[in-house]
């Protein structure tokens, strides 16, 4: 008999204005000296200053050293900032990059060694202690769902290969999911992060792993995101569409504890080799990979077409993904976004070895990845 374990532990405060509850919550936990971990661009925008205006009673410091695809060096710099402030908690404020760094800044600040020594596949992986600094998360994009994830993806400093720290111990103690924080997102970022959210829901549903709870969440997350993404891109101030995309993002990240697939394997490789934004990389690969996956699980594609409101079954669903990308302003293939044929020999082994590849519904070989990258060019 096989025993499967399920867990959905994240506490979430969801809705417009949730950001105003953070100070009261931290003070109730005995936390008074938070370090806000955010990215370099976001730190310069009014949205961070507005959030800080709600943190009365707290001695706040900001680490804004996150940029691009985050590296291990950024985590260690954040740990230095935590110690310099004598911080007692971490507030993650930003998109997936900032939140992934925020999840492990407290770990790096209170544990010995480099953060790379805590990645799940390190040959002498260090144990994570039971007591980490209190951590809360506020997403400012609707895409990665990192705020509810139990993993932090950071890149090696030199190779930019993505590595993953995975542990339920790094989960946020509380998530404040406030769609008002996404109202200022430009259309291109809304589109790329929104496609990331849809990809999470889609690949989670398609994963062959056994997790009916995640299956239900993934399908509902797809339904919500499919109806909202175009509106969120075209009407940035539409709070209902922004709320729907934030919920779709949360649901996709909760669902992908069931695992992902070859779209993400390709996207992780594209991030390492071409430094592509993760959501954009997923968007550029998704229709190519889905067309290839269709023959493996056609009944699952029919179900996705149904929940997304697409008439015509699984084949129509793949076509709908192509049209959706154009509707939200994502055009061209990999070549139009700086990826060259010369990069393919570097991309293929990274995708082939990526941990997400093993749960694709259609087993993929290195030769398959080479074909997929070439088709997506």
RODO-2510 file (C-alpha; in nm, 4 decimals, decimal comma):
residues 377
     n   res          X          Y          Z
     1     x     0,0000     0,0000     0,0000
     2     x     0,1289     0,3455    -0,0941
     3     x     0,0850     0,6264     0,1568
     4     x     0,0714     0,9780     0,0104
     5     x     0,1081     1,2823     0,2343
     6     x    -0,0710     1,6116     0,1642
     7     x    -0,0131     1,9547     0,3211
     8     x    -0,1610     2,3012     0,2558
     9     x    -0,0245     2,4971     0,5512
    10     x     0,0110     2,8586     0,4347
    11     x    -0,1992     3,1210     0,6143
    12     x    -0,3202     3,3886     0,3704
    13     x    -0,4882     3,7268     0,4116
    14     x    -0,6303     3,7983     0,0667
    15     x    -0,7902     4,1170    -0,0606
    16     x    -0,7525     4,4876    -0,1258
    17     x    -0,5876     4,6515     0,1732
    18     x    -0,4280     4,3366     0,3138
    19     x    -0,0934     4,5199     0,3199
    20     x    -0,2222     4,7448     0,5986
    21     x    -0,2420     4,4477     0,8360
    22     x     0,1293     4,3659     0,8374
    23     x     0,2464     4,5880     1,1241
    24     x    -0,0257     4,4709     1,3620
    25     x     0,0499     4,1096     1,2739
    26     x     0,4258     4,1394     1,3285
    27     x     0,3874     4,3241     1,6564
    28     x     0,1522     4,0518     1,7769
    29     x     0,4303     3,8003     1,7105
    30     x     0,6778     4,0072     1,9112
    31     x     0,8627     4,1227     1,5987
    32     x     0,9810     4,4843     1,5966
    33     x     1,2784     4,5091     1,3593
    34     x     1,1841     4,3808     1,0136
    35     x     1,4144     4,3719     0,7150
    36     x     1,2206     4,4316     0,3944
    37     x     1,3732     4,2315     0,1099
    38     x     1,2792     4,3742    -0,2280
    39     x     1,4240     4,4302    -0,5729
    40     x     1,6252     4,7234    -0,6974
    41     x     1,3600     4,8606    -0,9337
    42     x     1,0682     4,8249    -0,6939
    43     x     1,2554     5,0047    -0,4169
    44     x     1,2485     5,3240    -0,6247
    45     x     0,8740     5,3172    -0,6885
    46     x     0,6015     5,4829    -0,4798
    47     x     0,4449     5,1448    -0,3994
    48     x     0,7204     5,0600    -0,1491
    49     x     0,7061     5,3999     0,0196
    50     x     0,3286     5,3651     0,0471
    51     x     0,3645     5,0221     0,2044
    52     x     0,6211     5,1511     0,4535
    53     x     0,3740     5,4193     0,5604
    54     x     0,1648     5,1387     0,7132
    55     x     0,4520     5,0046     0,9263
    56     x     0,4280     5,2409     1,2183
    57     x     0,5706     5,1095     1,5443
    58     x     0,8382     4,9045     1,3649
    59     x     1,2066     4,9796     1,3117
    60     x     1,2325     4,9049     0,9413
    61     x     1,5368     4,8521     0,7177
    62     x     1,5341     4,7753     0,3468
    63     x     1,7567     4,5414     0,1473
    64     x     1,7035     4,6195    -0,2213
    65     x     1,9896     4,4180    -0,3659
    66     x     1,7739     4,1777    -0,5693
    67     x     1,7834     4,2106    -0,9479
    68     x     1,7430     3,9908    -1,2542
    69     x     1,7414     3,6173    -1,1936
    70     x     1,8567     3,6221    -0,8280
    71     x     2,1949     3,4777    -0,7390
    72     x     2,3416     3,3191    -0,4300
    73     x     2,5521     3,6329    -0,3791
    74     x     2,2344     3,8374    -0,3470
    75     x     2,1098     3,6047    -0,0733
    76     x     2,4339     3,6336     0,1203
    77     x     2,4297     4,0148     0,0864
    78     x     2,0756     4,0113     0,2229
    79     x     2,1938     3,8009     0,5168
    80     x     2,4620     4,0610     0,5894
    81     x     2,1947     4,3328     0,5849
    82     x     1,9798     4,1280     0,8245
    83     x     2,2616     4,1008     1,0760
    84     x     2,3659     4,4648     1,0348
    85     x     2,0111     4,5775     1,1203
    86     x     1,9873     4,3311     1,4113
    87     x     1,6624     4,2286     1,2459
    88     x     1,4175     3,9899     1,4079
    89     x     1,1994     3,9123     1,1032
    90     x     1,1865     3,9360     0,7241
    91     x     0,9228     4,0945     0,5017
    92     x     0,9401     3,9738     0,1418
    93     x     0,7993     4,2443    -0,0872
    94     x     0,8057     4,1965    -0,4614
    95     x     0,7825     3,9472    -0,7415
    96     x     0,9187     3,5969    -0,7540
    97     x     1,2859     3,6961    -0,7468
    98     x     1,2549     3,9132    -0,4367
    99     x     1,0369     3,6614    -0,2567
   100     x     1,2691     3,3702    -0,3334
   101     x     1,5617     3,5658    -0,1890
   102     x     1,3531     3,6778     0,1094
   103     x     1,2638     3,3185     0,1953
   104     x     1,6255     3,2248     0,2560
   105     x     1,7828     3,5495     0,3801
   106     x     1,6880     3,4554     0,7347
   107     x     1,8241     3,1052     0,6805
   108     x     2,1578     3,2392     0,5540
   109     x     2,1737     3,4965     0,8369
   110     x     2,1297     3,2403     1,1140
   111     x     2,2979     2,9298     0,9713
   112     x     2,6630     2,8593     0,8860
   113     x     2,8039     2,8316     0,5354
   114     x     2,6911     2,9521     0,1947
   115     x     2,3302     2,9266     0,0841
   116     x     2,4371     2,6845    -0,1903
   117     x     2,5128     2,4320     0,0809
   118     x     2,1394     2,4155     0,1579
   119     x     2,0146     2,3317    -0,1930
   120     x     1,8321     2,0014    -0,1966
   121     x     2,0769     1,8175    -0,4239
   122     x     2,4026     1,9318    -0,2625
   123     x     2,6137     1,6185    -0,1945
   124     x     2,6639     1,7243     0,1684
   125     x     2,3475     1,9274     0,2106
   126     x     2,3352     2,1101     0,5434
   127     x     2,0309     2,0637     0,7695
   128     x     1,7932     2,3559     0,8245
   129     x     1,7229     2,4228     1,1908
   130     x     1,3755     2,4337     1,3358
   131     x     1,3862     2,8023     1,4301
   132     x     1,4185     3,0493     1,1449
   133     x     1,3457     3,4228     1,1608
   134     x     0,9763     3,5038     1,1270
   135     x     0,8927     3,5620     0,7598
   136     x     0,5903     3,7183     0,5892
   137     x     0,5394     3,7738     0,2170
   138     x     0,3625     4,0332     0,0035
   139     x     0,3538     3,9572    -0,3703
   140     x     0,3559     4,2561    -0,6055
   141     x     0,3108     4,0481    -0,9210
   142     x     0,0679     3,7713    -1,0105
   143     x     0,2800     3,4984    -1,1579
   144     x     0,5343     3,2952    -0,9641
   145     x     0,3244     3,2363    -0,6539
   146     x     0,6528     3,2242    -0,4641
   147     x     0,4754     3,3647    -0,1593
   148     x     0,3109     3,0268    -0,0935
   149     x     0,5931     2,8029    -0,2153
   150     x     0,8244     2,5900    -0,0056
   151     x     1,1197     2,6366    -0,2379
   152     x     1,3556     2,9217    -0,3228
   153     x     1,5245     2,9211    -0,6622
   154     x     1,8553     3,1063    -0,6825
   155     x     2,1248     3,0936    -0,9474
   156     x     2,4895     3,0068    -0,9080
   157     x     2,6944     3,3257    -0,9234
   158     x     2,9102     3,2346    -1,2229
   159     x     2,7246     2,9699    -1,4237
   160     x     2,3744     3,1123    -1,3513
   161     x     2,2466     2,7565    -1,3219
   162     x     1,9325     2,7625    -1,1088
   163     x     1,9527     2,5801    -0,7769
   164     x     1,6719     2,5134    -0,5306
   165     x     1,6481     2,5268    -0,1536
   166     x     1,3458     2,3150    -0,0681
   167     x     1,1937     2,2855     0,2767
   168     x     0,8568     2,3505     0,4416
   169     x     1,0584     2,5405     0,7044
   170     x     1,1086     2,8341     0,4645
   171     x     0,7364     2,8823     0,4021
   172     x     0,5991     3,2247     0,4895
   173     x     0,4242     3,2299     0,8254
   174     x     0,1665     3,4654     0,6747
   175     x     0,0975     3,5868     0,3217
   176     x    -0,0643     3,9254     0,2662
   177     x    -0,1997     3,8994    -0,0879
   178     x    -0,3151     4,2497    -0,1801
   179     x    -0,4149     4,2955    -0,5462
   180     x    -0,3832     4,6730    -0,5083
   181     x    -0,0069     4,6197    -0,5036
   182     x    -0,0278     4,5027    -0,8674
   183     x    -0,2263     4,7963    -1,0083
   184     x     0,0864     4,9800    -1,1271
   185     x     0,2341     4,6829    -1,3124
   186     x     0,2965     4,7659    -1,6805
   187     x     0,1200     4,5525    -1,9436
   188     x     0,4329     4,3580    -2,0454
   189     x     0,5041     4,2452    -1,6891
   190     x     0,1356     4,1705    -1,6286
   191     x     0,1353     3,9523    -1,9391
   192     x     0,4592     3,7649    -1,8656
   193     x     0,3774     3,6983    -1,5009
   194     x     0,0203     3,6048    -1,5907
   195     x     0,1444     3,3467    -1,8396
   196     x     0,3676     3,2108    -1,5639
   197     x     0,0619     3,1649    -1,3410
   198     x    -0,1276     2,9846    -1,6161
   199     x     0,1748     2,7647    -1,6877
   200     x     0,1898     2,6577    -1,3224
   201     x    -0,1746     2,5559    -1,3233
   202     x    -0,1457     2,3789    -1,6586
   203     x     0,1722     2,1844    -1,5823
   204     x     0,0531     2,0892    -1,2347
   205     x    -0,2661     1,9436    -1,3807
   206     x    -0,0685     1,7526    -1,6437
   207     x     0,1888     1,6114    -1,4015
   208     x     0,1453     1,2337    -1,3641
   209     x     0,2019     1,2544    -0,9873
   210     x    -0,0902     1,1519    -0,7654
   211     x    -0,2443     1,4565    -0,5975
   212     x    -0,6193     1,5003    -0,6546
   213     x    -0,6272     1,8016    -0,4216
   214     x    -0,3776     1,9840    -0,6402
   215     x    -0,5611     1,8728    -0,9551
   216     x    -0,8755     2,0515    -0,8399
   217     x    -0,6844     2,3640    -0,7434
   218     x    -0,4941     2,3687    -1,0743
   219     x    -0,8080     2,3442    -1,2862
   220     x    -0,9872     2,6169    -1,0923
   221     x    -0,6737     2,8338    -1,1043
   222     x    -0,6672     2,7893    -1,4814
   223     x    -1,0356     2,8796    -1,5091
   224     x    -0,9913     3,1982    -1,3078
   225     x    -0,6738     3,3052    -1,4874
   226     x    -0,8054     3,2274    -1,8345
   227     x    -1,0981     3,4652    -1,7899
   228     x    -0,8933     3,7455    -1,6299
   229     x    -0,5531     3,7772    -1,7969
   230     x    -0,6494     3,9728    -2,1076
   231     x    -0,8554     4,2170    -1,9011
   232     x    -0,5730     4,2659    -1,6510
   233     x    -0,3351     4,3516    -1,9366
   234     x    -0,5739     4,5824    -2,1209
   235     x    -0,7325     4,7447    -1,8155
   236     x    -0,4528     4,7796    -1,5577
   237     x    -0,6810     4,9501    -1,3058
   238     x    -0,9426     4,6739    -1,3110
   239     x    -0,9216     4,5535    -0,9512
   240     x    -1,1399     4,2474    -1,0107
   241     x    -0,9118     4,1252    -1,2907
   242     x    -0,6072     4,1967    -1,0751
   243     x    -0,7647     4,0033    -0,7871
   244     x    -0,8446     3,7105    -1,0138
   245     x    -0,4891     3,6965    -1,1464
   246     x    -0,3463     3,7089    -0,7945
   247     x    -0,5719     3,4204    -0,6942
   248     x    -0,4787     3,2228    -1,0067
   249     x    -0,1130     3,2786    -0,9209
   250     x    -0,1596     3,1627    -0,5615
   251     x    -0,3489     2,8553    -0,6751
   252     x    -0,0910     2,7643    -0,9381
   253     x     0,1900     2,7753    -0,6843
   254     x    -0,0068     2,5719    -0,4316
   255     x    -0,0865     2,3191    -0,7032
   256     x     0,2688     2,2795    -0,8246
   257     x     0,3741     2,1027    -0,5109
   258     x     0,2432     1,8221    -0,7356
   259     x     0,5343     1,9144    -0,9683
   260     x     0,5738     2,0831    -1,3065
   261     x     0,6995     1,9736    -1,6479
   262     x     0,9047     2,0443    -1,9579
   263     x     0,7893     2,4042    -2,0078
   264     x     0,9604     2,4881    -1,6822
   265     x     1,2620     2,2733    -1,7652
   266     x     1,3078     2,4832    -2,0792
   267     x     1,2363     2,8103    -1,8980
   268     x     1,4931     2,7382    -1,6278
   269     x     1,7532     2,6706    -1,8974
   270     x     1,6598     2,9906    -2,0832
   271     x     1,6975     3,1880    -1,7623
   272     x     2,0448     3,0461    -1,7051
   273     x     2,1773     3,0788    -2,0609
   274     x     1,9886     3,3777    -2,2049
   275     x     1,8891     3,5538    -1,8799
   276     x     1,5251     3,5595    -1,9943
   277     x     1,2549     3,6691    -1,7507
   278     x     1,1059     3,3477    -1,6155
   279     x     0,7447     3,4252    -1,7031
   280     x     0,8396     3,5321    -2,0546
   281     x     1,0453     3,2155    -2,1008
   282     x     0,7457     3,0038    -2,0011
   283     x     0,5237     3,1975    -2,2404
   284     x     0,7660     3,1501    -2,5297
   285     x     0,7793     2,7733    -2,4765
   286     x     0,4311     2,6791    -2,3605
   287     x     0,2456     2,6295    -2,6896
   288     x     0,5383     2,4376    -2,8439
   289     x     0,5681     2,2020    -2,5469
   290     x     0,1912     2,1636    -2,5099
   291     x     0,1508     2,0687    -2,8766
   292     x     0,4115     1,7977    -2,8149
   293     x     0,2480     1,6814    -2,4896
   294     x    -0,1012     1,6608    -2,6340
   295     x    -0,0763     1,3070    -2,7684
   296     x     0,0321     1,1714    -2,4278
   297     x    -0,2743     1,2829    -2,2292
   298     x    -0,5434     1,4098    -2,4705
   299     x    -0,8204     1,3673    -2,2115
   300     x    -0,6442     1,6100    -1,9791
   301     x    -0,6221     1,8659    -2,2580
   302     x    -0,9940     1,8259    -2,3218
   303     x    -1,0573     1,9069    -1,9553
   304     x    -0,8372     2,2174    -1,9749
   305     x    -1,0266     2,3351    -2,2807
   306     x    -1,3513     2,2911    -2,0894
   307     x    -1,2471     2,4924    -1,7833
   308     x    -1,0847     2,7651    -1,9960
   309     x    -1,4047     2,8038    -2,1982
   310     x    -1,2445     2,6904    -2,5239
   311     x    -1,4682     2,5032    -2,7673
   312     x    -1,3159     2,2191    -2,9677
   313     x    -1,1213     2,0121    -2,7164
   314     x    -0,7498     1,9678    -2,6610
   315     x    -0,6233     2,0765    -3,0034
   316     x    -0,8253     2,3947    -2,9743
   317     x    -0,6750     2,4569    -2,6305
   318     x    -0,3209     2,4610    -2,7728
   319     x    -0,4352     2,7028    -3,0448
   320     x    -0,6001     2,9163    -2,7768
   321     x    -0,2657     2,9441    -2,5948
   322     x    -0,1055     3,0760    -2,9144
   323     x    -0,3818     3,3342    -2,9585
   324     x    -0,3739     3,4312    -2,5901
   325     x    -0,0058     3,5171    -2,6113
   326     x    -0,0698     3,7500    -2,9033
   327     x    -0,3665     3,9092    -2,7253
   328     x    -0,1508     4,0027    -2,4288
   329     x     0,1319     4,1334    -2,6457
   330     x     0,3797     3,8443    -2,6368
   331     x     0,4886     3,7985    -2,9968
   332     x     0,7636     3,6194    -3,1821
   333     x     0,9614     3,3132    -3,0912
   334     x     1,2804     3,2689    -2,8929
   335     x     1,4890     3,4361    -3,1647
   336     x     1,2879     3,7569    -3,1325
   337     x     1,3875     3,7711    -2,7656
   338     x     1,7620     3,7318    -2,8004
   339     x     1,7986     3,3528    -2,8045
   340     x     2,0335     3,2277    -3,0769
   341     x     2,0865     2,8903    -3,2409
   342     x     2,4343     2,8870    -3,0883
   343     x     2,2788     2,8712    -2,7414
   344     x     2,0914     2,5463    -2,8069
   345     x     2,3837     2,3134    -2,7193
   346     x     2,3973     2,4867    -2,3779
   347     x     2,0209     2,4914    -2,3302
   348     x     1,9561     2,1231    -2,4023
   349     x     2,1567     1,9574    -2,1209
   350     x     2,0252     2,2066    -1,8649
   351     x     1,6647     2,1336    -1,9601
   352     x     1,7284     1,7610    -1,9780
   353     x     1,8740     1,7540    -1,6248
   354     x     1,6209     1,9935    -1,4725
   355     x     1,4205     1,8409    -1,1877
   356     x     1,0897     1,9485    -1,3471
   357     x     1,1562     1,7364    -1,6549
   358     x     1,0936     1,4106    -1,4689
   359     x     0,7237     1,4905    -1,4130
   360     x     0,6355     1,5936    -1,7650
   361     x     0,3415     1,3814    -1,8870
   362     x     0,5431     1,2738    -2,1910
   363     x     0,8962     1,1542    -2,1110
   364     x     1,1488     1,3881    -2,2707
   365     x     1,5007     1,3121    -2,3892
   366     x     1,7837     1,5477    -2,4777
   367     x     1,6938     1,5016    -2,8454
   368     x     1,3355     1,6024    -2,7667
   369     x     1,4544     1,9215    -2,5953
   370     x     1,6718     2,0086    -2,8917
   371     x     1,3694     1,9767    -3,1222
   372     x     1,1484     2,1795    -2,8870
   373     x     1,3983     2,4646    -2,8629
   374     x     1,4433     2,4718    -3,2400
   375     x     1,0683     2,4693    -3,2996
   376     x     1,0257     2,7570    -3,0541
   377     x     1,2928     2,9723    -3,2177
***
